Amino acid sequence: MDHDEAPVLDALADYHRLDRYGFTPPGHRQGRGADERVNAVLGGALREDVLATAGLDDRKSSNGYLSKAEELMADAVGADRAFFSTCGSSLSVKAAILAVTRGEGELIIGRDAHKSTIAGLVLSGLQPRWASPRYDEEQHIAHPPGPDEFERMWQRYPDASAAVVTSPTPYGTCADLRAIVEVCHSRGKPVIVDEAWGAHLPFHDDLPTWAMDAGADICVVSVHKMGIGFEQGSVYHLQGSLVDPVRLSQCADVLATTSSNVLLYAAIDGWRRQMVQHGTELLTGALALTERTRAAIERIPGLHVLRDELLAEEASHDLDPLHVLIDVQELGVSGYQVADWLRAEHRLDVGINDHRRVEAVISTADDEQTTKRLLDALEALPDAAESMPAPSPVSLPSKADLRPVMASLPRDAFFGPVETVPAGEAAGRIAAEQVTPYPPGIPALLPGEVINSAVVDYLRTGLAAGMVIPDAADASLETFRVARSLPHPE
């Protein structure tokens, strides 16, 4: 196929060149009607915000701009089909789960799944069968479940519809996807990979194996995370014969907006062309820049960049080095404090932050200038840390504490009768809400699980130390929302 084309992006350029005008949504008319104060900030984006059908394309979509762009994307990465989504990977994962299960039965899924995946369980009424992550009790990091764990789960739950794997994790750690796929395919079962952090993986040989090359049936990527695209831009890829492409498309249609944003489509389209033409070169540069940055951070007193620890025995199969995970505990401060200090004093934001770490993710957009800003700030951190207060301690759960006991379907707990109980009375009750430290967005509690006191202590001490928990019904965690009365599903 001709990868010099970018059908959606080119059509948007033609829209303006031909001076089209629509008496249709969006009502701002490419910014004409927007307040001047809005246009001062958003004018460029508003100009490109046009209707997809009877706007960018004609009322019959006869030019097929989007379908051509999706065909080009599939060709670029070696998938059978590619589908663009403007509702983020959160929607794409839900659509994939519904497509492979038909909304009933059991699903084998890693307990390190993102909260959006858990939302799919709530909506569908599926019974999750949790594959246990490999938990590093020294680092307090959960790595993806291994193929042996999926083998064990299939032996226990042979009637489950599919398996869901999260890889890479927000820490950049990766599962042994080839072996997991082999385990699942030997039983004729499809594999969904939540590869939100892996959009760039198909475009460089030195990066971890991407899901389609490993044989996965569906993988979902967030272009805005490790690619170059707007927030909410997502692509889900399909290959093989285990998943019906029509059902997958229809499940996405059931969930998706009917007012897709052309800006997101155009950015995905343009990024695919850029990566086909220049991806190897761009990623080679980003990887080299990352290695220099890692080495420079490692030389700063009190800081340590994790690598070997993330690939140790019982840890992860592979690592995306563009995730620069920095341990700050030797400075006597927490990652929460460092993240706040970087923003307040150096106007820098980081992603992952926890009781002892912060994470900087390098992309193809970074260069020596941007990484110098990070290095200059981190070089000032040891002195600044001396005047920071001692961090509030976090009560960290053990591996045993993180083995969930499911007492009901997530849907039944979420939608059923609920009550609110004090935190001290929550242990032993069935959670009726998600409670999720963010980032990384992996629920510590989810609907249907029996609450244990160690997780309550972790969340409450974490909140006091600076952890962000945006979805708890009671932001103070003085109380928890629990199921009033539910039978065990088995």
Secondary structure in CASP SS format (residue, H / E / C, confidence):
PFRMAT SS
TARGET T0000
AUTHOR 0000-0000-0000
METHOD secondary structure of the structure
MODEL  1
M C 1.00
D C 1.00
H C 1.00
D C 1.00
E C 1.00
A C 1.00
P H 1.00
V H 1.00
L H 1.00
D H 1.00
A H 1.00
L H 1.00
A H 1.00
D H 1.00
Y H 1.00
H H 1.00
R H 1.00
L C 1.00
D C 1.00
R C 1.00
Y C 1.00
G C 1.00
F C 1.00
T C 1.00
P C 1.00
P C 1.00
G C 1.00
H C 1.00
R C 1.00
Q C 1.00
G C 1.00
R C 1.00
G C 1.00
A C 1.00
D C 1.00
E H 1.00
R H 1.00
V H 1.00
N H 1.00
A H 1.00
V H 1.00
L H 1.00
G H 1.00
G H 1.00
A H 1.00
L H 1.00
R H 1.00
E C 1.00
D C 1.00
V C 1.00
L C 1.00
A C 1.00
T E 1.00
A C 1.00
G C 1.00
L C 1.00
D E 1.00
D C 1.00
R C 1.00
K C 1.00
S C 1.00
S C 1.00
N C 1.00
G C 1.00
Y H 1.00
L H 1.00
S H 1.00
K H 1.00
A H 1.00
E H 1.00
E H 1.00
L H 1.00
M H 1.00
A H 1.00
D H 1.00
A H 1.00
V H 1.00
G C 1.00
A C 1.00
D C 1.00
R E 1.00
A E 1.00
F E 1.00
F E 1.00
S E 1.00
T C 1.00
C C 1.00
G H 1.00
S H 1.00
S H 1.00
L H 1.00
S H 1.00
V H 1.00
K H 1.00
A H 1.00
A H 1.00
I H 1.00
L H 1.00
A H 1.00
V H 1.00
T H 1.00
R C 1.00
G C 1.00
E C 1.00
G C 1.00
E E 1.00
L E 1.00
I E 1.00
I E 1.00
G E 1.00
R C 1.00
D C 1.00
A C 1.00
H C 1.00
K H 1.00
S H 1.00
T H 1.00
I H 1.00
A H 1.00
G H 1.00
L H 1.00
V H 1.00
L H 1.00
S H 1.00
G C 1.00
L C 1.00
Q E 1.00
P E 1.00
R E 1.00
W E 1.00
A E 1.00
S C 1.00
P C 1.00
R E 1.00
Y E 1.00
D E 1.00
E C 1.00
E C 1.00
Q C 1.00
H C 1.00
I E 1.00
A E 1.00
H E 1.00
P C 1.00
P C 1.00
G C 1.00
P H 1.00
D H 1.00
E H 1.00
F H 1.00
E H 1.00
R H 1.00
M H 1.00
W H 1.00
Q H 1.00
R H 1.00
Y C 1.00
P C 1.00
D C 1.00
A C 1.00
S C 1.00
A C 1.00
A E 1.00
V E 1.00
V E 1.00
T E 1.00
S C 1.00
P C 1.00
T C 1.00
P C 1.00
Y C 1.00
G C 1.00
T E 1.00
C E 1.00
A C 1.00
D C 1.00
L H 1.00
R H 1.00
A H 1.00
I H 1.00
V H 1.00
E H 1.00
V H 1.00
C H 1.00
H H 1.00
S C 1.00
R C 1.00
G C 1.00
K C 1.00
P C 1.00
V E 1.00
I E 1.00
V E 1.00
D E 1.00
E C 1.00
A C 1.00
W C 1.00
G C 1.00
A C 1.00
H C 1.00
L H 1.00
P H 1.00
F H 1.00
H C 1.00
D C 1.00
D C 1.00
L C 1.00
P C 1.00
T C 1.00
W C 1.00
A C 1.00
M C 1.00
D C 1.00
A C 1.00
G C 1.00
A C 1.00
D C 1.00
I E 1.00
C E 1.00
V E 1.00
V E 1.00
S E 1.00
V H 1.00
H H 1.00
K H 1.00
M H 1.00
G C 1.00
I C 1.00
G C 1.00
F C 1.00
E C 1.00
Q C 1.00
G C 1.00
S E 1.00
V E 1.00
Y E 1.00
H E 1.00
L E 1.00
Q C 1.00
G C 1.00
S C 1.00
L C 1.00
V C 1.00
D C 1.00
P H 1.00
V H 1.00
R H 1.00
L H 1.00
S H 1.00
Q H 1.00
C H 1.00
A H 1.00
D H 1.00
V H 1.00
L H 1.00
A C 1.00
T C 1.00
T C 1.00
S C 1.00
S C 1.00
N C 1.00
V H 1.00
L H 1.00
L H 1.00
Y H 1.00
A H 1.00
A H 1.00
I H 1.00
D H 1.00
G H 1.00
W H 1.00
R H 1.00
R H 1.00
Q H 1.00
M H 1.00
V H 1.00
Q H 1.00
H H 1.00
G H 1.00
T H 1.00
E H 1.00
L H 1.00
L H 1.00
T H 1.00
G H 1.00
A H 1.00
L H 1.00
A H 1.00
L H 1.00
T H 1.00
E H 1.00
R H 1.00
T H 1.00
R H 1.00
A H 1.00
A H 1.00
I H 1.00
E H 1.00
R C 1.00
I C 1.00
P C 1.00
G C 1.00
L C 1.00
H E 1.00
V E 1.00
L C 1.00
R C 1.00
D H 1.00
E H 1.00
L H 1.00
L H 1.00
A C 1.00
E C 1.00
E C 1.00
A C 1.00
S C 1.00
H C 1.00
D E 1.00
L E 1.00
D C 1.00
P C 1.00
L C 1.00
H E 1.00
V E 1.00
L E 1.00
I E 1.00
D E 1.00
V C 1.00
Q H 1.00
E H 1.00
L H 1.00
G C 1.00
V C 1.00
S C 1.00
G H 1.00
Y H 1.00
Q H 1.00
V H 1.00
A H 1.00
D H 1.00
W H 1.00
L H 1.00
R H 1.00
A H 1.00
E H 1.00
H H 1.00
R C 1.00
L C 1.00
D C 1.00
V C 1.00
G C 1.00
I C 1.00
N E 1.00
D C 1.00
H C 1.00
R C 1.00
R E 1.00
V E 1.00
E E 1.00
A E 1.00
V E 1.00
I C 1.00
S C 1.00
T C 1.00
A C 1.00
D C 1.00
D C 1.00
E H 1.00
Q H 1.00
T H 1.00
T H 1.00
K H 1.00
R H 1.00
L H 1.00
L H 1.00
D H 1.00
A H 1.00
L H 1.00
E H 1.00
A H 1.00
L H 1.00
P H 1.00
D H 1.00
A H 1.00
A H 1.00
E C 1.00
S C 1.00
M C 1.00
P C 1.00
A C 1.00
P C 1.00
S C 1.00
P C 1.00
V C 1.00
S C 1.00
L C 1.00
P C 1.00
S C 1.00
K C 1.00
A H 1.00
D H 1.00
L H 1.00
R C 1.00
P C 1.00
V C 1.00
M E 1.00
A C 1.00
S C 1.00
L C 1.00
P H 1.00
R H 1.00
D H 1.00
A H 1.00
F H 1.00
F H 1.00
G C 1.00
P C 1.00
V E 1.00
E E 1.00
T E 1.00
V E 1.00
P E 1.00
A H 1.00
G H 1.00
E H 1.00
A C 1.00
A C 1.00
G C 1.00
R C 1.00
I E 1.00
A E 1.00
A C 1.00
E C 1.00
Q C 1.00
V E 1.00
T C 1.00
P C 1.00
Y C 1.00
P C 1.00
P C 1.00
G C 1.00
I C 1.00
P C 1.00
A C 1.00
L E 1.00
L C 1.00
P C 1.00
G C 1.00
E E 1.00
V E 1.00
I C 1.00
N C 1.00
S H 1.00
A H 1.00
V H 1.00
V H 1.00
D H 1.00
Y H 1.00
L H 1.00
R H 1.00
T H 1.00
G H 1.00
L H 1.00
A H 1.00
A H 1.00
G C 1.00
M C 1.00
V C 1.00
I C 1.00
P C 1.00
D C 1.00
A C 1.00
A C 1.00
D C 1.00
A C 1.00
S C 1.00
L C 1.00
E C 1.00
T E 1.00
F E 1.00
R E 1.00
V E 1.00
A E 1.00
R C 1.00
S C 1.00
L C 1.00
P C 1.00
H C 1.00
P C 1.00
E C 1.00
END
